[in-house]
């Protein structure tokens, strides 16, 4: 038994002082007086009057690819995650397609040995030549299927309908990188002669994003699939999502810290270190994304964590790697620039970093909740801990971060992953291989889905 005492919990929008009683990975009780449990406790953790929140859930992170372990790996990527209060990570394909069981198991076996967090594996990239593997992958514990609407991994429009239909049949989630292929090609044709870092961003317009979101939203509606839009970047993109939601279309969406902070104006300073896809937009887009989070149009904040060594950034723009390290910053970033700045409430903060990601990925209230019977994925959040980002003190593999020097508050004091203490008093106290592999849960969900058909 573990007792987490002297904390503050947000229950039905009320803050209450309480202690948590944890046994066998589960929250067994929430009590005002923990004294009757103290003599049974193997460990007592003091929250010192700080908020206790459900562990963060990052549903979009590029953690492990066997050919890119110089970028990130399970141990370094998930160590960064737990130091940032993320207790569950969904690994997204990077270059190796996860479209058969052998490739899936490569990732699972490494995760079981080296992950500090709970984890699951998304399949992808799903397109015309491999979508018939969806059912087999779902039967083996996959819930999310990554799909591109643009080259080089584009699914054709006709195949997209079949893909979405099959995802619907297995009760999965279609995770869409939504940019219109024709409009992106056209944008690239206008700037290919340039070699400045801004050319990449100017080639990828906001209406290319909006057009693709509208299409996949209506395609999803046609076959009844749950469509999830990855890394939304623009006002018009979020406007289209609002339009679709108002028509009761099953669509959810995420954005990322980079799109909630940086703009194209920052590219002059940071160059290819801010090369990401989709591209950065304007300050107006940043403000509109925050408003979309506040109003529930955008459901979650994910990382799209995809670091690379400096050597792959300090090259010609068209050869430079697209991606940044950010997984450790989701919670402090959202607390600082969301809650402390008055953009969103503390409740909305918990929703977008934990509760809504759990709902999107069909694991709520198992995860994403502080409740009796929920998994003990818990963060004691030190809201008074404010520090300037120093890449040398972060835990991802590469030695840089575009948020260098930005002050963020709200860092974990203690972190429990599946009832195991991983970070205590801001120090790592566990070995990797400690979290839950969610594939087993998803196998059972698939079996129930098939039985109900």
C-alpha positions in Angstrom: 0.0 0.0 0.0 1.1 3.5 -0.8 -0.4 6.6 0.8 -0.1 9.9 -0.9 -1.1 12.3 1.8 -1.8 16.0 2.3 -2.8 16.8 -1.3 -5.4 18.8 -3.1 -7.8 17.2 -5.5 -10.1 18.8 -8.1 -13.4 17.0 -7.7 -16.4 18.3 -9.7 -14.7 21.7 -10.0 -14.2 21.8 -6.2 -10.8 21.7 -4.6 -10.7 19.4 -1.6 -7.9 18.3 0.7 -7.5 14.6 0.7 -5.1 11.6 0.7 -5.0 8.8 -1.8 -4.7 5.1 -0.8 -3.1 3.0 -3.6 -3.0 -0.8 -3.8 -2.1 -3.2 -6.6 -1.8 -0.3 -9.2 -5.2 1.1 -8.4 -6.6 4.0 -6.4 -8.5 2.2 -3.7 -9.7 5.2 -1.6 -9.7 9.0 -1.3 -9.9 10.0 2.3 -9.8 13.1 4.5 -8.0 11.3 7.3 -5.2 8.9 6.2 -4.3 7.9 9.8 -6.2 4.5 9.7 -4.1 3.5 6.7 -0.7 4.6 7.9 0.2 1.5 9.8 -0.4 -0.6 6.6 1.5 1.6 4.3 4.7 0.4 2.7 5.4 4.0 1.6 4.0 7.4 2.5 4.5 10.3 0.1 3.8 13.8 1.3 2.2 16.1 -1.3 2.8 19.2 0.9 -0.6 20.7 0.1 0.1 20.7 -3.7 -2.4 19.6 -6.4 -2.6 15.9 -7.2 -3.6 15.4 -10.9 -4.0 12.4 -13.2 -0.8 11.6 -15.0 -0.4 13.2 -18.4 -1.2 11.2 -21.5 0.8 12.0 -24.7 -1.1 10.4 -27.6 1.4 11.5 -30.3 5.1 11.0 -29.7 7.8 9.6 -31.9 9.8 7.7 -29.3 11.3 4.6 -30.9 12.4 3.6 -34.4 15.1 1.0 -34.6 16.9 2.9 -37.3 16.7 6.3 -35.5 17.8 5.5 -32.0 20.4 8.4 -32.3 17.3 10.6 -32.2 15.4 9.1 -29.3 14.8 5.7 -27.7 12.4 4.2 -25.2 14.6 4.9 -22.2 15.5 8.5 -22.9 12.2 9.5 -24.4 10.1 8.1 -21.6 12.5 9.3 -18.9 11.9 12.8 -20.3 8.1 12.1 -20.2 8.0 11.2 -16.6 10.1 14.1 -15.5 7.5 16.2 -17.2 4.5 14.4 -15.6 3.6 12.3 -18.6 2.7 8.8 -17.3 1.3 7.2 -20.6 2.9 7.5 -24.0 1.5 6.5 -27.4 4.4 5.8 -29.7 3.8 7.1 -33.3 5.6 5.6 -36.3 8.6 7.6 -37.5 10.1 6.0 -40.6 9.6 2.3 -40.1 6.0 1.6 -41.1 4.1 -0.3 -38.3 1.9 -2.3 -40.6 2.4 -5.9 -39.6 2.8 -7.9 -36.4 6.6 -8.3 -36.7 7.2 -4.6 -36.8 4.7 -4.0 -34.0 6.5 -6.6 -31.8 9.8 -4.9 -32.4 8.5 -1.8 -30.7 6.6 -3.7 -28.0 9.5 -5.8 -26.9 11.8 -2.7 -26.6 9.1 -0.8 -24.7 8.6 -3.6 -22.2 12.3 -3.6 -21.4 13.0 0.1 -21.5 10.0 2.3 -20.9 9.5 4.3 -17.8 5.9 5.0 -18.7 2.8 3.1 -19.6 2.7 2.8 -23.4 0.9 1.8 -26.5 1.8 1.6 -30.2 0.1 3.3 -33.0 0.1 1.7 -36.4 1.0 3.5 -39.6 1.5 4.7 -42.1 -1.8 3.2 -43.4 -2.4 3.6 -47.1 -3.6 1.8 -50.2 -1.1 -1.1 -50.1 -1.3 -2.1 -46.4 -4.7 -1.2 -45.0 -6.0 -4.8 -45.0 -3.7 -5.3 -42.0 -5.8 -3.1 -39.8 -7.9 -5.9 -38.3 -4.9 -8.1 -37.5 -3.2 -5.1 -35.9 -6.3 -4.3 -33.8 -6.6 -7.9 -32.7 -3.0 -7.6 -31.4 -3.5 -4.5 -29.3 -3.4 -1.4 -31.7 -6.0 1.3 -31.2 -4.6 4.2 -33.3 -3.9 4.1 -37.1 -1.9 7.0 -38.6 -2.9 8.2 -42.0 -1.5 10.9 -44.2 -3.4 13.0 -46.8 -0.3 14.1 -48.6 2.9 12.7 -50.0 5.1 10.8 -49.5 2.8 8.5 -47.5 -0.5 9.6 -48.8 -3.6 7.3 -48.8 -5.6 7.8 -52.0 -9.1 9.2 -51.5 -10.8 5.9 -52.5 -8.5 3.9 -50.2 -9.2 6.4 -47.4 -12.9 5.6 -47.3 -12.0 1.9 -47.1 -9.4 2.5 -44.4 -11.9 4.6 -42.3 -14.5 1.9 -42.7 -12.2 -0.8 -41.5 -11.1 1.3 -38.5 -14.7 1.8 -37.6 -15.3 -1.9 -37.7 -12.5 -2.6 -35.1 -13.5 0.4 -32.9 -10.2 2.1 -33.6 -9.1 5.7 -34.0 -8.0 7.2 -37.3 -5.2 9.7 -36.6 -4.9 12.0 -39.5 -2.0 14.2 -40.6 -4.4 16.6 -42.5 -2.8 18.7 -45.3 -4.2 18.8 -48.8 -1.8 17.1 -51.2 -2.5 19.3 -54.2 -2.3 22.6 -52.3 0.9 21.5 -50.6 2.4 20.6 -53.9 1.4 23.9 -55.3 2.9 25.8 -52.4 6.1 23.9 -52.7 6.3 24.7 -56.4 6.4 28.4 -55.6 9.3 28.2 -53.1 11.5 25.3 -54.2 14.1 27.7 -55.6 14.6 29.2 -52.2 16.9 27.8 -49.5 15.9 29.9 -46.5 14.2 28.2 -43.5 11.0 30.2 -43.9 10.4 28.7 -47.4 9.3 25.5 -45.7 6.6 27.3 -43.7 5.4 29.5 -46.5 4.8 26.4 -48.7 2.3 24.9 -46.3 -0.8 27.1 -46.0 -3.5 27.2 -43.4 -6.2 26.5 -46.1 -4.3 23.3 -47.1 -4.8 22.2 -43.5 -8.5 23.2 -43.5 -9.3 21.6 -46.8 -7.9 18.2 -45.6 -9.7 18.4 -42.3 -13.0 19.1 -44.0 -12.5 16.1 -46.4 -11.5 13.6 -43.8 -14.3 14.8 -41.5 -16.9 14.1 -44.1 -15.3 10.9 -45.1 -15.4 9.8 -41.4 -19.1 10.8 -41.2 -19.9 8.8 -44.3 -18.6 5.5 -42.7 -19.1 6.3 -39.1 -15.4 6.3 -38.1 -13.8 8.3 -35.2 -11.4 10.7 -36.9 -8.8 12.4 -34.8 -6.9 15.3 -36.3 -3.2 15.5 -35.3 -1.3 18.7 -34.6 -3.8 21.4 -35.6 -2.0 24.7 -36.4 -4.4 27.3 -37.6 -7.5 29.4 -37.0 -9.2 28.1 -40.1 -8.3 24.5 -39.3 -10.0 24.8 -35.8 -12.9 26.6 -37.4 -13.5 23.6 -39.7 -13.3 21.3 -36.7 -15.9 23.4 -34.9 -18.1 23.3 -37.9 -17.9 19.5 -38.0 -18.5 19.1 -34.3 -21.6 21.3 -34.5 -22.9 18.7 -37.0 -22.3 15.9 -34.5 -19.5 14.4 -36.6 -17.2 12.1 -34.6 -14.1 14.2 -34.7 -11.5 15.1 -32.1 -8.3 17.1 -32.4 -5.0 17.9 -30.8 -2.5 20.7 -31.0 1.0 21.0 -29.6 3.0 23.4 -27.5 5.0 24.5 -30.5 1.9 25.7 -32.3 0.7 27.4 -29.1 3.8 29.5 -28.8 6.0 30.0 -31.9 5.1 31.7 -35.1 6.7 32.2 -38.5 8.3 35.3 -37.2 10.4 33.1 -34.9 11.9 31.2 -37.8 14.3 34.1 -38.6 15.9 33.5 -35.2 15.7 29.7 -34.9 16.0 28.7 -38.5 15.7 25.0 -39.2 15.4 24.3 -35.5 11.8 25.3 -35.9 11.2 23.2 -39.1 8.2 21.1 -38.2 5.2 19.8 -40.2 2.6 21.1 -40.4 4.2 24.5 -40.5 4.1 27.4 -38.0 1.5 30.0 -38.7 0.8 33.5 -37.3 0.2 35.1 -33.9 -3.5 35.3 -34.7 -3.5 31.5 -35.3 -1.7 31.0 -31.9 -4.4 33.0 -30.1 -7.2 31.2 -32.0 -5.8 27.8 -31.0 -5.9 28.8 -27.3 -9.5 29.9 -27.8 -10.3 26.6 -29.5 -8.8 24.8 -26.4 -10.9 26.9 -24.1 -14.1 26.2 -25.9 -13.5 22.5 -26.4 -13.0 22.6 -30.1 -9.5 21.2 -29.7 -9.6 18.4 -27.2 -6.0 17.6 -26.3 -2.4 18.8 -26.2 0.1 16.3 -27.5 3.8 16.7 -28.2 4.5 15.3 -31.7 7.9 14.8 -30.0 10.4 14.1 -32.9 13.9 15.2 -32.0 17.1 15.0 -34.1 20.7 15.7 -33.6 21.9 19.3 -34.5 23.7 17.9 -37.5 20.4 17.1 -39.1 19.0 20.6 -38.5 22.1 22.6 -39.6 21.7 21.7 -43.3 19.8 23.0 -46.3 16.1 23.6 -45.5 14.9 20.9 -47.9 17.2 18.3 -46.3 16.7 19.4 -42.7 14.9 17.1 -40.2 11.4 18.2 -39.4 10.6 17.9 -35.7 11.6 19.1 -32.2 12.0 17.7 -28.7 9.1 18.7 -26.5 7.6 15.7 -24.5 9.0 16.9 -21.2 7.3 20.3 -21.5 3.6 19.5 -22.2 2.4 19.9 -18.6 4.6 22.8 -17.4 4.0 24.6 -20.7 0.2 24.2 -20.6 0.1 25.2 -16.9 2.2 28.3 -17.5 0.8 29.6 -20.7 -2.7 28.2 -20.2 -3.6 28.4 -16.5 -1.2 31.0 -15.1 -1.7 33.3 -18.1 -5.5 33.1 -17.6 -6.3 31.5 -21.0 -7.8 28.3 -19.6 -9.0 27.0 -16.2 -7.3 24.4 -14.1 -10.0 22.0 -15.0 -9.5 22.5 -18.7 -5.7 22.0 -18.1 -6.4 18.6 -16.7 -8.8 17.8 -19.4 -6.4 18.6 -22.3 -3.3 16.9 -20.8 -4.9 13.8 -19.4 -8.7 13.3 -19.3 -9.5 14.0 -22.9 -6.5 12.0 -24.3 -7.7 9.1 -22.3 -11.2 9.4 -23.7 -9.9 9.8 -27.3 -7.9 6.6 -26.9 -10.8 4.7 -25.1 -9.0 4.2 -21.8 -11.0 6.5 -19.6 -11.7 6.2 -16.6 -9.0 3.5 -16.3 -6.6 6.4 -16.9 -6.9 10.1 -17.1 -8.9 10.2 -13.8 -8.3 10.6 -10.1 -11.1 8.3 -8.9 -11.6 5.1 -6.9 -10.9 2.2 -9.2 -8.8 4.2 -11.7 -5.2 3.3 -12.3 -2.7 5.0 -10.0 -1.1 7.2 -12.7 -0.6 10.2 -10.5 1.4 13.5 -10.5 1.9 15.8 -7.5 2.4 19.1 -9.3 4.7 21.7 -7.8 2.9 24.8 -9.1 5.4 27.0 -7.3 8.4 25.5 -9.2 9.3 28.0 -11.9 12.5 27.5 -14.0 13.9 28.6 -17.3 14.3 25.8 -19.8 17.8 24.6 -20.0 18.2 21.8 -22.6 21.2 20.4 -20.7 18.9 19.6 -17.7 16.1 18.0 -19.8 16.1 14.3 -20.3 15.5 13.6 -24.0 18.4 12.3 -26.0 19.5 15.4 -28.1 21.2 18.4 -26.6 18.9 21.2 -27.7 15.3 22.5 -27.3 13.7 25.5 -29.1 12.1 26.6 -25.8 15.6 27.3 -24.3 15.4 30.2 -21.8 11.6 30.2 -21.6 10.4 30.2 -18.0 7.8 27.5 -17.2 6.1 26.7 -13.9 4.4 23.5 -12.7 6.9 20.7 -12.6 6.2 17.3 -11.0 7.3 16.7 -7.4 6.3 13.1 -7.3 5.2 10.8 -10.2 3.5 7.4 -9.9 3.2 5.2 -13.0 0.7 2.4 -12.7 1.0 2.5 -8.9 4.8 2.5 -9.0 6.8 5.5 -7.7 9.0 6.6 -10.5 9.9 10.2 -9.6 10.1 11.1 -5.9 11.1 14.6 -4.7 12.1 15.4 -8.3 14.5 12.5 -8.5 14.3 9.3 -10.6 13.8 6.3 -8.2 12.8 3.5 -10.5 14.3 1.4 -13.3 12.8 1.2 -16.8 10.3 -1.5 -17.7 7.9 -0.4 -15.0 4.8 0.8 -16.7 1.8 -1.0 -18.2 1.7 -2.1 -21.9 -1.8 -1.0 -23.0 -1.9 -3.5 -25.9 -3.3 -6.1 -23.6 -6.1 -3.8 -22.6 -6.8 -3.1 -26.3 -6.8 -6.8 -27.2 -9.7 -7.3 -24.8 -11.5 -4.2 -26.2 -11.2 -5.6 -29.7 -12.6 -9.0 -28.5 -15.6 -7.2 -27.0 -16.1 -5.2 -30.1 -16.1 -8.4 -32.3 -18.5 -10.2 -30.0 -20.9 -7.2 -30.1 -21.1 -7.1 -33.9 
